Amino acid sequence: MVRLKRAYDERSDDDGTRVLVDRIWPRGVTKERAAIDWWAKGLAPSEELRRWFGHDPKRFDEFAERYEAELAGNPDLQRLKELAAAGEVTLVFGAKDRERNQAVVLKRLIEGG
């Protein structure tokens, strides 16, 4: 199972492997509080794509398409899929919008949707 949590949310015992999917560490969150098992910088959107998206909800669908294209052939994506197949995984992200961010796209890719 794949869960999504903001880096500012409390961790819980059922989070399983916690994977940070941002290129930049979330502001104001200590490493101890975040309890990240794998900082997967290689799965984060490119700087150019992130800036273009700018968390504009109107751009999310195109962002998701472009982001999926960036992830094509990414070995970290395969590793993430293997982790999820083996047990609980929580994708941790810093974005304020819980419904339109890279973790949502990654979850969809992992779950085959």
GUDRENMAR-422079 format. One line per 10 residues: number of its first residue (from 1); their letters; for each residue x, y, z of N, C-alpha, C, CB. Coordinates in Angstrom, 1 decimal, decimal comma, padded with zeros to 4 digits. Glycine has a CB too. Layout:
<sites>
NUM> A> X:Y:Z:X:Y:Z:X:Y:Z:X:Y:Z | ...
</sites>
This chain:
<sites>
1> MVRLKRAYDE> 000,8:-001,2:000,0:000,0:000,0:000,0:000,9:001,2:000,0:-001,0:000,0:001,2 | 000,4:002,3:-000,7:001,2:003,5:-000,8:000,3:004,6:-000,2:001,5:003,9:-002,3 | 000,9:005,3:000,8:000,3:006,4:001,4:001,0:007,7:001,0:000,3:006,3:003,0 | 000,3:008,8:001,2:000,8:010,1:000,9:000,8:011,0:002,2:000,1:010,8:-000,2 | 001,8:011,7:002,5:001,8:012,6:003,7:002,7:013,8:003,4:002,3:011,8:004,9 | 002,2:014,9:003,9:003,1:016,1:003,9:004,2:015,9:004,9:002,3:017,4:004,2 | 005,3:016,5:004,6:006,5:016,5:005,5:006,1:017,0:006,9:007,7:017,2:004,9 | 005,1:017,9:006,9:004,7:018,5:008,1:003,7:017,7:009,0:004,1:019,9:007,8 | 003,2:016,6:008,4:002,3:015,7:009,1:003,1:014,9:010,1:001,5:014,8:008,1 | 002,4:014,5:011,1:003,0:013,6:012,1:003,3:012,2:011,5:002,2:013,4:013,4
11> RSDDDGTRVL> 004,4:011,6:011,8:004,7:010,2:011,3:003,9:009,3:012,2:006,2:009,9:011,4 | 003,7:008,1:011,6:002,9:007,1:012,4:003,6:005,7:012,2:001,4:007,1:012,0 | 003,2:004,8:013,1:003,8:003,5:013,1:003,5:002,7:011,8:003,4:002,7:014,3 | 002,4:003,0:011,2:002,0:002,3:010,0:002,5:002,9:008,7:000,5:002,1:010,0 | 003,4:003,9:008,8:003,9:004,6:007,6:004,8:003,6:006,7:004,7:005,8:007,9 | 005,4:002,7:007,3:006,3:001,8:006,6:007,5:002,6:006,2:005,6:001,2:005,4 | 008,0:002,3:005,0:009,2:003,0:004,5:008,8:004,4:004,1:009,8:002,3:003,3 | 009,4:005,4:004,6:009,1:006,8:004,3:010,1:007,3:003,3:009,1:007,7:005,6 | 009,5:007,8:002,1:010,4:008,2:001,0:010,0:009,7:000,7:010,1:007,3:-000,2 | 011,0:010,6:000,9:010,9:012,0:000,5:011,1:012,1:-001,0:011,9:012,9:001,3
21> VDRIWPRGVT> 010,1:012,7:-001,7:010,1:012,8:-003,1:010,3:014,2:-003,6:008,9:012,2:-003,7 | 010,9:015,0:-002,8:011,2:016,4:-003,2:012,7:016,6:-003,4:010,7:017,4:-002,0 | 013,1:017,5:-004,3:014,5:017,7:-004,5:015,1:018,6:-003,4:014,7:018,4:-005,9 | 014,3:019,4:-002,8:014,7:020,3:-001,7:014,1:019,9:-000,4:014,3:021,8:-002,1 | 014,9:019,9:000,6:014,4:019,5:001,9:013,3:020,4:002,4:015,6:019,4:003,0 | 012,2:019,9:003,0:011,1:020,8:003,4:011,6:021,8:004,5:010,0:019,9:003,9 | 011,3:023,0:004,3:011,7:024,1:005,2:011,1:023,9:006,6:011,2:025,5:004,6 | 012,0:024,0:007,6:011,5:024,0:008,9:011,3:022,6:009,5:010,3:024,7:009,1 | 011,6:021,5:008,8:011,4:020,2:009,2:012,8:019,5:009,5:010,7:019,3:008,2 | 013,0:019,1:010,8:014,3:018,5:011,1:014,3:017,1:010,5:014,5:018,4:012,6
31> KERAAIDWWA> 015,5:016,6:010,3:015,7:015,2:009,8:015,1:014,2:010,8:017,1:014,9:009,6 | 015,2:014,5:012,1:014,7:013,5:013,1:013,2:013,5:013,0:015,1:014,0:014,5 | 012,5:014,7:012,9:011,1:014,7:012,8:010,5:014,1:011,6:010,6:016,2:012,9 | 011,2:014,3:010,5:010,8:013,8:009,2:010,9:012,2:009,1:011,6:014,4:008,0 | 011,9:011,7:009,8:012,1:010,2:009,8:012,0:009,6:008,4:011,0:009,5:010,7 | 012,8:010,2:007,6:012,9:009,7:006,2:013,9:008,5:006,1:013,3:010,9:005,2 | 013,4:007,5:005,4:014,2:006,3:005,1:015,0:006,4:003,8:013,4:005,0:005,1 | 014,5:007,2:002,9:015,1:007,3:001,6:014,7:008,7:001,0:014,8:006,2:000,6 | 015,7:009,6:000,8:015,5:010,8:000,2:015,7:010,6:-001,3:016,4:012,0:000,8 | 014,6:010,4:-002,0:014,7:010,1:-003,4:014,7:011,3:-004,3:013,5:009,1:-003,8
41> KGLAPSEELR> 015,8:012,1:-004,3:015,9:013,3:-005,1:015,8:013,0:-006,5:017,3:014,0:-004,8 | 016,2:011,8:-007,0:016,1:011,4:-008,4:014,7:011,2:-008,9:016,9:010,2:-008,6 | 013,7:011,2:-008,0:012,3:011,0:-008,4:011,6:012,4:-008,4:011,6:010,1:-007,4 | 012,3:013,4:-007,9:011,6:014,7:-007,9:011,6:015,3:-009,3:012,4:015,7:-007,0 | 010,5:016,1:-009,6:010,5:016,8:-010,9:011,7:017,7:-011,1:009,2:017,6:-011,0 | 012,0:017,8:-012,4:013,2:018,7:-012,7:012,9:020,1:-012,2:013,5:018,7:-014,3 | 013,9:020,9:-012,0:013,8:022,3:-011,6:012,9:023,0:-012,6:015,2:022,9:-011,4 | 013,2:022,8:-013,9:012,4:023,5:-014,9:010,9:023,2:-014,9:013,0:023,2:-016,3 | 010,6:021,9:-014,7:009,2:021,5:-014,6:008,5:022,0:-013,4:009,1:020,0:-014,7 | 009,2:022,0:-012,3:008,7:022,4:-011,0:008,4:023,9:-011,1:009,7:022,2:-009,9
51> RWFGHDPKRF> 009,3:024,7:-011,7:009,0:026,1:-011,8:007,9:026,4:-012,8:010,3:026,9:-012,3 | 007,8:025,7:-013,9:006,7:025,9:-014,9:005,4:025,6:-014,2:006,9:025,0:-016,1 | 005,3:024,5:-013,5:004,0:024,1:-012,8:003,6:025,2:-011,8:004,2:022,7:-012,1 | 004,5:025,5:-010,9:004,3:026,6:-009,9:003,1:026,2:-009,0:004,1:027,8:-010,6 | 002,7:025,0:-008,9:001,5:024,5:-008,1:000,2:025,2:-008,6:001,8:024,8:-006,6 | 000,2:025,5:-009,9:-001,1:026,1:-010,5:-002,0:024,9:-010,8:-000,7:026,9:-011,8 | -003,1:024,8:-010,1:-004,1:023,7:-010,3:-004,5:023,5:-011,7:-005,3:023,9:-009,4 | -004,5:024,6:-012,5:-004,9:024,5:-013,9:-003,9:023,8:-014,8:-005,2:025,9:-014,5 | -002,6:023,7:-014,3:-001,5:023,1:-015,0:-001,2:021,6:-014,6:-000,3:023,9:-014,9 | -002,0:021,2:-013,6:-001,6:019,9:-013,0:-001,7:018,7:-014,0:-002,6:019,6:-011,9
61> DEFAERYEAE> -002,7:018,6:-014,8:-002,8:017,5:-015,8:-001,6:017,5:-016,7:-004,1:017,6:-016,6 | -001,2:018,7:-017,2:000,0:018,7:-018,1:001,2:018,5:-017,3:000,0:020,1:-018,8 | 001,3:019,0:-016,1:002,4:018,7:-015,2:002,6:017,2:-015,1:002,3:019,3:-013,8 | 001,5:016,5:-014,8:001,5:015,0:-014,6:002,1:014,3:-015,8:000,1:014,5:-014,2 | 001,6:014,7:-017,0:002,1:014,1:-018,3:003,6:014,4:-018,4:001,3:014,7:-019,5 | 004,0:015,6:-018,2:005,5:015,9:-018,4:006,3:015,2:-017,4:005,7:017,4:-018,3 | 005,8:015,1:-016,2:006,5:014,5:-015,1:006,7:013,0:-015,4:005,8:014,7:-013,7 | 005,6:012,3:-015,8:005,7:010,9:-016,1:006,7:010,7:-017,3:004,3:010,4:-016,6 | 006,8:011,6:-018,2:007,8:011,5:-019,3:009,2:011,6:-018,7:007,5:012,6:-020,4 | 009,4:012,5:-017,8:010,7:012,6:-017,1:011,1:011,3:-016,4:010,7:013,8:-016,1
71> LAGNPDLQRL> 010,1:010,7:-015,8:010,4:009,5:-015,0:010,6:008,2:-015,9:009,2:009,2:-014,1 | 010,3:008,3:-017,2:010,5:007,1:-018,0:011,9:006,6:-018,0:010,1:007,4:-019,5 | 012,1:005,3:-017,6:013,4:004,7:-017,5:014,2:005,0:-016,3:014,2:005,1:-018,7 | 013,6:005,7:-015,3:014,3:006,1:-014,1:014,4:004,9:-013,2:013,5:007,3:-013,4 | 015,7:004,5:-012,9:015,9:003,4:-012,0:015,3:003,5:-010,6:017,3:003,0:-011,9 | 015,2:004,8:-010,1:014,7:005,0:-008,8:013,2:004,7:-008,8:014,9:006,5:-008,4 | 012,5:004,9:-009,9:011,1:004,5:-010,0:010,9:003,0:-009,8:010,4:005,0:-011,3 | 011,7:002,3:-010,4:011,7:000,8:-010,3:011,9:000,4:-008,8:012,7:000,1:-011,3 | 012,9:001,0:-008,2:013,2:000,7:-006,8:012,0:001,0:-005,9:014,4:001,5:-006,3 | 011,4:002,2:-006,2:010,2:002,6:-005,4:009,0:001,5:-005,6:009,7:004,0:-005,8
81> KELAAAGEVT> 008,9:001,1:-006,8:007,8:000,1:-007,1:008,1:-001,2:-006,3:007,7:-000,2:-008,6 | 009,4:-001,6:-006,3:009,8:-002,8:-005,6:009,5:-002,6:-004,1:011,3:-003,1:-005,8 | 009,8:-001,5:-003,5:009,6:-001,2:-002,1:008,1:-001,3:-001,8:010,1:000,2:-001,7 | 007,3:-000,7:-002,7:005,8:-000,8:-002,5:005,3:-002,2:-002,6:005,1:000,1:-003,5 | 005,9:-003,0:-003,5:005,4:-004,4:-003,6:005,8:-005,2:-002,4:006,0:-005,0:-004,9 | 006,8:-004,8:-001,7:007,3:-005,5:-000,5:006,6:-005,1:000,8:008,8:-005,3:-000,4 | 006,0:-004,0:000,8:005,4:-003,5:002,1:004,8:-002,1:002,0:006,4:-003,6:003,2 | 004,5:-001,6:003,1:004,0:-000,2:003,2:005,0:000,8:002,8:003,5:000,0:004,7 | 004,6:001,8:002,1:005,4:002,9:001,7:004,6:004,2:001,8:006,0:002,7:000,2 | 005,3:005,2:002,4:004,6:006,5:002,5:005,5:007,5:001,7:004,5:007,0:004,0
91> LVFGAKDRER> 004,9:008,1:000,7:005,6:009,2:-000,1:005,4:010,5:000,6:005,0:009,2:-001,5 | 006,5:011,1:001,0:006,5:012,3:001,8:006,8:013,5:000,8:007,5:012,3:003,0 | 006,0:014,6:000,9:006,2:015,7:000,1:006,0:017,0:000,9:005,2:015,7:-001,1 | 006,5:018,1:000,4:006,3:019,4:001,1:005,2:020,3:000,6:007,6:020,1:001,0 | 004,7:020,0:-000,6:003,6:020,9:-001,2:002,4:021,0:-000,3:003,2:020,3:-002,5 | 001,8:022,2:-000,3:000,6:022,5:000,4:-000,6:021,8:-000,1:000,4:024,0:000,5 | -000,6:021,7:-001,5:-001,8:021,0:-002,1:-001,6:019,5:-002,1:-001,9:021,5:-003,6 | -002,5:018,9:-001,3:-002,4:017,4:-001,1:-002,9:016,6:-002,3:-003,2:017,0:000,1 | -003,6:017,3:-003,2:-004,2:016,5:-004,3:-003,5:016,7:-005,7:-005,6:017,0:-004,5 | -002,7:017,7:-005,8:-002,0:018,0:-007,0:-000,5:018,3:-006,7:-002,6:019,3:-007,7
101> NQAVVLKRLI> 000,3:017,2:-006,7:001,7:017,3:-006,5:002,4:016,1:-007,1:002,1:017,5:-005,0 | 003,7:016,0:-007,1:004,4:014,9:-007,7:004,2:013,6:-006,9:005,9:015,2:-007,7 | 003,9:013,6:-005,6:003,6:012,3:-004,9:002,4:011,7:-005,4:003,6:012,6:-003,4 | 001,4:012,5:-005,8:000,1:012,0:-006,3:000,4:011,2:-007,6:-000,9:013,1:-006,5 | 001,2:011,8:-008,5:001,6:011,2:-009,7:002,3:009,9:-009,5:002,4:012,2:-010,6 | 003,3:009,9:-008,6:004,1:008,7:-008,3:003,2:007,6:-007,8:005,2:009,1:-007,3 | 002,3:007,9:-006,9:001,4:006,9:-006,3:000,6:006,3:-007,5:000,4:007,5:-005,3 | 000,1:007,1:-008,4:-000,7:006,6:-009,5:000,2:005,6:-010,4:-001,2:007,7:-010,3 | 001,4:006,0:-010,6:002,3:005,2:-011,4:002,6:003,9:-010,7:003,6:005,9:-011,7 | 002,8:003,9:-009,4:003,2:002,7:-008,6:002,0:001,7:-008,6:003,5:003,1:-007,2
111> EGG> 000,8:002,3:-008,5:-000,4:001,5:-008,4:-000,9:001,1:-009,8:-001,5:002,2:-007,7 | -000,2:001,5:-010,9:-000,5:001,1:-012,2:-001,7:001,8:-012,8:-000,8:-000,3:-012,2 | -002,0:003,0:-012,3:-003,2:003,7:-012,9:-002,8:004,8:-013,7:-004,0:004,2:-011,8
</sites>
